Amino acid sequence: NAVVKVLGVPVFYAPVFWHPDPQAVRSSGLLPPKIQNSQRRGFSYEQPYLLVLSPSQDLTISPQINTKVNPFVNLEWRKRFYSGQVEARLGYTHDQDIQTINGDLKRTGDDTSRSYILAKGKVNLNKNWDWGFGLERASDPLIFDKYNIGRVYQDNRGLYNTDSRRLLSQIFATEQSDRSFVSMSLLSFQGLRSSDNNHAFPIAAPVIEARYEPTDPILGGRLRLRGSGVALFRDQSPLSANQPGIDSRRVTGEGDWRKILTYANGLRLEPFVTAQIGRAHV
């Protein structure tokens, strides 16, 4: 006979009502199931189970049972450290491919291992320095669609993001203070579109961005320095599979000095000097 009131007015009644206690310790148990029906997988039942490993670590096991294809297992592991955290999602099945043939969905080829991994982590090294990683890889371009895997492209797993239908693995380190910022990254891409050629995608090693502003005024004004650099390596040309890839490197720098002069008569002047320099090599 639970009654919920708002400003003294009953708005909800339930014969039985329960909810988690915010002060209760986390415990293992079943989570709400996911029940679906699709032309590709047939009737699908996925039952997540949360396994609490410690106050700062848990594992969610989600076996997916399908009537038209083999079972698919999803795992999600989360761990929080005193200086950072790591999250990893994995999926695996051993099944044939699912393709559309003459308008019908059919299983073709031999049974083979099919999997994916989506992981990220970040650690605070000290007050100013962090390092982290993002790992995104899949064995099949359509594995996320075939087994209805969510939160693939929405989650931020590093400093850089890509558009949908492309995966990005990265390792990065950043330094940030009141007057400076530096980021260094290594990037590797995987395309999931049918027209994508992964051999033509570049590996960026490294990508560097930096900004610095001195604390003391320079000639009475504010100085800002910015720089960036990137090196790209390709195994194959994006124009032709018979041509080798073209490597390239680029470095740019920019300086900006500004000063504000305000006179007694209300006149305000803002002299500035901006300089840019760049160098590219192919």
C-alpha positions as CSV (number, residue, x, y, z in Angstrom):
1,N,0.0,0.0,0.0
2,A,2.7,2.5,-1.0
3,V,1.5,6.0,-1.8
4,V,3.7,8.7,-3.3
5,K,2.5,12.2,-2.7
6,V,3.5,15.6,-4.2
7,L,2.6,18.6,-2.1
8,G,0.4,16.4,0.0
9,V,-1.6,15.2,-3.1
10,P,-1.4,11.4,-3.9
11,V,-0.1,10.9,-7.4
12,F,0.9,7.3,-7.4
13,Y,-0.2,4.1,-5.7
14,A,1.3,0.6,-5.8
15,P,0.4,-2.5,-3.8
16,V,4.1,-3.3,-3.6
17,F,6.9,-0.8,-4.0
18,W,10.7,-1.1,-3.5
19,H,13.8,0.8,-4.6
20,P,17.6,0.6,-3.9
21,D,18.9,2.1,-0.7
22,P,21.5,4.7,-1.5
23,Q,23.5,3.6,1.5
24,A,23.4,-0.1,0.6
25,V,26.7,-1.8,-0.5
26,R,26.7,-2.8,-4.2
27,S,25.9,-6.5,-4.8
28,S,26.0,-8.9,-7.7
29,G,22.8,-9.8,-9.4
30,L,20.7,-10.0,-12.6
31,L,20.0,-6.8,-14.6
32,P,17.0,-6.1,-16.8
33,P,17.0,-8.4,-19.8
34,K,17.0,-7.3,-23.4
35,I,14.4,-9.0,-25.6
36,Q,14.3,-8.3,-29.3
37,N,13.1,-9.8,-32.6
38,S,14.9,-9.2,-35.8
39,Q,15.0,-10.6,-39.3
40,R,18.7,-11.2,-39.0
41,R,18.9,-12.9,-35.6
42,G,15.4,-14.0,-35.1
43,F,14.1,-14.0,-31.5
44,S,16.9,-12.7,-29.2
45,Y,17.2,-12.8,-25.4
46,E,20.1,-11.2,-23.7
47,Q,20.4,-11.5,-19.9
48,P,23.1,-9.3,-18.3
49,Y,24.5,-10.3,-14.9
50,L,26.5,-7.9,-12.8
51,L,29.4,-9.4,-10.9
52,V,30.8,-7.1,-8.2
53,L,34.5,-8.0,-7.8
54,S,35.4,-5.2,-5.3
55,P,34.2,-1.8,-4.2
56,S,36.1,-0.3,-7.2
57,Q,35.7,-3.1,-9.8
58,D,32.8,-4.9,-11.5
59,L,32.2,-7.2,-14.5
60,T,28.9,-7.5,-16.5
61,I,28.4,-10.7,-18.4
62,S,25.7,-10.6,-21.1
63,P,25.1,-13.8,-23.0
64,Q,22.8,-13.2,-26.0
65,I,20.7,-16.2,-27.2
66,N,19.4,-16.1,-30.7
67,T,17.1,-18.5,-32.7
68,K,18.6,-17.9,-36.1
69,V,22.3,-17.5,-35.3
70,N,24.8,-18.8,-32.7
71,P,24.9,-17.3,-29.2
72,F,26.9,-14.1,-28.7
73,V,28.7,-13.2,-25.4
74,N,29.2,-9.6,-24.3
75,L,31.5,-8.6,-21.5
76,E,32.0,-5.2,-19.8
77,W,34.7,-4.7,-17.2
78,R,35.2,-1.6,-15.2
79,K,38.0,-0.8,-12.8
80,R,38.7,2.5,-10.9
81,F,42.2,3.2,-9.5
82,Y,43.2,5.9,-7.0
83,S,44.6,7.9,-10.0
84,G,42.4,6.8,-12.9
85,Q,40.1,4.2,-14.4
86,V,39.8,1.6,-17.1
87,E,36.8,0.3,-19.0
88,A,36.7,-2.5,-21.5
89,R,33.9,-4.1,-23.6
90,L,34.4,-7.3,-25.5
91,G,32.2,-9.5,-27.6
92,Y,32.7,-13.0,-29.1
93,T,30.9,-15.6,-31.1
94,H,31.9,-18.5,-33.4
95,D,29.5,-18.5,-36.3
96,Q,29.1,-18.2,-40.1
97,D,28.7,-14.9,-41.9
98,I,25.2,-13.4,-42.4
99,Q,24.7,-11.9,-45.8
100,T,21.8,-10.8,-48.0
101,I,21.5,-13.2,-51.0
102,N,18.7,-12.5,-53.6
103,G,16.8,-10.5,-51.0
104,D,17.0,-13.2,-48.3
105,L,19.3,-13.3,-45.3
106,K,21.4,-16.4,-45.3
107,R,24.4,-17.8,-43.3
108,T,27.4,-18.4,-45.6
109,G,30.9,-19.6,-45.3
110,D,32.6,-21.6,-42.5
111,D,32.2,-21.0,-38.8
112,T,34.9,-18.7,-37.6
113,S,35.7,-16.5,-34.6
114,R,34.1,-13.1,-34.7
115,S,34.8,-10.5,-32.0
116,Y,35.2,-6.8,-31.0
117,I,36.8,-4.8,-28.3
118,L,36.0,-1.3,-27.2
119,A,38.2,-0.1,-24.3
120,K,39.5,3.1,-22.8
121,G,41.6,4.2,-19.8
122,K,43.1,7.3,-18.3
123,V,45.6,7.8,-15.5
124,N,46.7,11.0,-13.7
125,L,50.5,10.8,-13.4
126,N,50.7,14.0,-11.4
127,K,49.0,17.4,-11.0
128,N,49.6,18.4,-14.7
129,W,50.3,15.2,-16.6
130,D,47.7,12.5,-17.7
131,W,48.1,9.6,-20.1
132,G,45.5,7.3,-21.5
133,F,44.4,5.1,-24.4
134,G,41.4,4.1,-26.5
135,L,41.2,0.8,-28.2
136,E,38.5,0.1,-30.9
137,R,38.7,-2.9,-33.2
138,A,36.3,-5.4,-34.8
139,S,36.8,-8.6,-36.8
140,D,33.8,-7.9,-39.0
141,P,32.7,-4.5,-40.5
142,L,29.0,-5.3,-39.7
143,I,29.4,-7.1,-36.3
144,F,27.8,-4.2,-34.4
145,D,24.8,-4.2,-36.6
146,K,24.3,-7.9,-36.8
147,Y,24.3,-8.4,-33.1
148,N,22.8,-4.9,-32.1
149,I,25.8,-3.7,-30.1
150,G,25.0,-0.3,-28.7
151,R,27.2,2.7,-27.5
152,V,29.8,2.0,-30.2
153,Y,30.3,5.5,-31.6
154,Q,28.7,7.6,-28.9
155,D,31.3,7.0,-26.2
156,N,34.4,9.2,-26.1
157,R,37.5,7.0,-25.8
158,G,40.3,9.5,-26.0
159,L,41.3,12.9,-27.2
160,Y,40.0,12.4,-30.8
161,N,36.7,11.1,-32.2
162,T,35.7,9.8,-35.6
163,D,32.4,9.7,-37.5
164,S,30.1,6.7,-37.3
165,R,31.2,3.6,-39.1
166,R,34.9,4.1,-38.3
167,L,36.9,3.0,-35.3
168,L,39.9,4.8,-33.8
169,S,42.6,3.4,-31.5
170,Q,44.8,5.9,-29.8
171,I,47.4,6.4,-27.1
172,F,47.8,9.9,-25.7
173,A,49.5,12.0,-23.1
174,T,48.6,15.5,-22.0
175,E,50.1,18.2,-19.9
176,Q,47.9,21.2,-18.7
177,S,48.7,24.0,-16.4
178,D,47.5,27.6,-16.0
179,R,49.8,28.8,-18.8
180,S,50.5,25.8,-21.0
181,F,48.9,22.8,-22.7
182,V,50.7,19.9,-24.6
183,S,49.1,16.8,-26.1
184,M,50.9,13.9,-27.9
185,S,49.0,11.1,-29.6
186,L,49.3,8.0,-31.8
187,L,46.3,7.3,-33.9
188,S,45.2,4.2,-35.9
189,F,41.9,3.9,-37.9
190,Q,39.7,1.0,-39.0
191,G,36.9,1.6,-41.5
192,L,33.6,-0.3,-41.3
193,R,32.1,0.9,-44.6
194,S,32.1,-1.4,-47.6
195,S,34.0,1.2,-49.5
196,D,36.7,1.6,-46.9
197,N,40.3,0.4,-47.6
198,N,42.1,0.1,-44.2
199,H,45.5,-0.2,-46.0
200,A,44.9,3.4,-47.3
201,F,44.1,4.8,-43.9
202,P,47.0,6.7,-42.3
203,I,48.7,5.9,-39.1
204,A,49.4,9.2,-37.3
205,A,52.5,8.9,-35.3
206,P,52.7,11.3,-33.6
207,V,50.2,14.1,-33.5
208,I,51.5,17.0,-31.3
209,E,49.7,20.2,-30.2
210,A,51.1,22.8,-27.8
211,R,50.1,26.2,-26.4
212,Y,52.1,28.4,-24.0
213,E,51.5,31.8,-22.6
214,P,54.3,33.4,-20.4
215,T,53.3,34.7,-17.0
216,D,55.1,38.0,-17.2
217,P,54.2,40.6,-19.9
218,I,56.4,40.8,-23.0
219,L,57.1,44.4,-23.9
220,G,54.0,45.3,-21.9
221,G,51.7,43.0,-23.8
222,R,50.4,39.4,-23.7
223,L,52.2,36.8,-25.8
224,R,50.7,33.4,-26.9
225,L,52.7,30.7,-28.6
226,R,51.1,27.8,-30.4
227,G,52.6,24.9,-32.3
228,S,51.5,21.6,-33.9
229,G,53.0,18.7,-35.8
230,V,51.9,15.5,-37.4
231,A,53.4,12.6,-39.2
232,L,51.3,10.3,-41.4
233,F,52.2,6.9,-42.7
234,R,50.2,4.9,-45.3
235,D,50.7,1.4,-46.6
236,Q,48.7,2.0,-49.8
237,S,47.6,4.9,-51.9
238,P,44.0,5.9,-51.4
239,L,43.8,6.3,-55.2
240,S,45.0,2.9,-56.4
241,A,45.6,-0.4,-54.7
242,N,48.7,-0.9,-57.0
243,Q,50.4,2.3,-55.7
244,P,52.4,2.5,-52.5
245,G,51.2,4.9,-49.8
246,I,52.7,8.4,-49.5
247,D,54.1,9.4,-46.1
248,S,53.9,13.0,-45.1
249,R,55.0,15.3,-42.2
250,R,53.9,18.8,-41.2
251,V,55.1,21.2,-38.5
252,T,53.5,24.6,-37.9
253,G,54.1,27.4,-35.3
254,E,52.3,30.6,-34.5
255,G,53.0,33.6,-32.2
256,D,50.5,36.2,-31.2
257,W,51.4,39.4,-29.3
258,R,48.8,41.9,-28.2
259,K,48.8,45.0,-26.0
260,I,45.9,47.3,-24.9
261,L,46.5,51.0,-24.5
262,T,43.8,53.2,-22.9
263,Y,44.3,57.0,-22.8
264,A,42.7,59.6,-20.6
265,N,40.4,60.9,-23.4
266,G,38.9,57.5,-23.8
267,L,40.8,56.4,-26.8
268,R,41.7,52.7,-26.8
269,L,44.4,51.2,-29.0
270,E,45.1,47.5,-29.4
271,P,48.4,46.9,-31.3
272,F,49.1,43.3,-32.2
273,V,51.6,41.3,-34.1
274,T,50.9,37.8,-35.5
275,A,53.5,35.5,-37.1
276,Q,53.0,32.0,-38.6
277,I,55.5,29.5,-39.9
278,G,55.0,26.1,-41.3
279,R,56.9,23.3,-43.0
280,A,55.6,20.2,-44.8
281,H,57.3,17.2,-46.3
282,V,55.9,14.5,-48.6
